[in-house]
């Protein structure tokens, strides 16, 4: 039997370590599975509205139908109104049992340095986080007098879990 050469001894350990590392790359996905973050499914749904003229009898800007689950819902919009008019917008996350989450934003008049016939443009955004059951909807409503410009958006992001923490 022949004695191993000095070159074989010098390169034997690094080659063995490299082979073990390559073998580990094939074994870990089989036994370790994928990371937890990849197992969670996130779905996004978006509604872009045509806008709306808001009066006391007409106040719904848009409504987005959702499946039951946990959601983070956001809405962005632009309001045009007279400086003397007040306008409130409200984003609701509701299901067959009622409203599960709501946020309201108010725009108050009058504004300084504007004529009564001027129209002011104000951007707004709202967000709600909640769990909803069957027959769920995200609804953007505004009340008062004015217009919600076209391309108001409601975006619903379905997430695996919602945890709410309150800071006192």
Secondary structure as the mmCIF struct_conf table of DSSP 4:
data_model
#
loop_
_struct_conf.conf_type_id
_struct_conf.id
_struct_conf.beg_label_comp_id
_struct_conf.beg_label_asym_id
_struct_conf.beg_label_seq_id
_struct_conf.end_label_comp_id
_struct_conf.end_label_asym_id
_struct_conf.end_label_seq_id
HELX_LH_PP_P HELX_LH_PP_P1 UNK A 2 UNK A 5
HELX_RH_AL_P HELX_RH_AL_P1 UNK A 6 UNK A 32
BEND BEND1 UNK A 34 UNK A 34
HELX_RH_AL_P HELX_RH_AL_P2 UNK A 36 UNK A 39
BEND BEND2 UNK A 40 UNK A 40
STRN STRN1 UNK A 43 UNK A 48
STRN STRN2 UNK A 52 UNK A 54
BEND BEND3 UNK A 56 UNK A 57
STRN STRN3 UNK A 60 UNK A 66
BEND BEND4 UNK A 68 UNK A 68
STRN STRN4 UNK A 69 UNK A 82
TURN_TY1_P TURN_TY1_P1 UNK A 83 UNK A 84
STRN STRN5 UNK A 87 UNK A 95
TURN_TY1_P TURN_TY1_P2 UNK A 96 UNK A 97
STRN STRN6 UNK A 98 UNK A 107
HELX_LH_PP_P HELX_LH_PP_P2 UNK A 110 UNK A 111
TURN_TY1_P TURN_TY1_P3 UNK A 112 UNK A 113
TURN_TY1_P TURN_TY1_P4 UNK A 116 UNK A 117
STRN STRN7 UNK A 119 UNK A 132
BEND BEND5 UNK A 134 UNK A 135
STRN STRN8 UNK A 136 UNK A 144
BEND BEND6 UNK A 145 UNK A 145
STRN STRN9 UNK A 146 UNK A 148
HELX_LH_PP_P HELX_LH_PP_P3 UNK A 149 UNK A 149
TURN_TY1_P TURN_TY1_P5 UNK A 150 UNK A 151
STRN STRN10 UNK A 153 UNK A 159
BEND BEND7 UNK A 160 UNK A 160
#
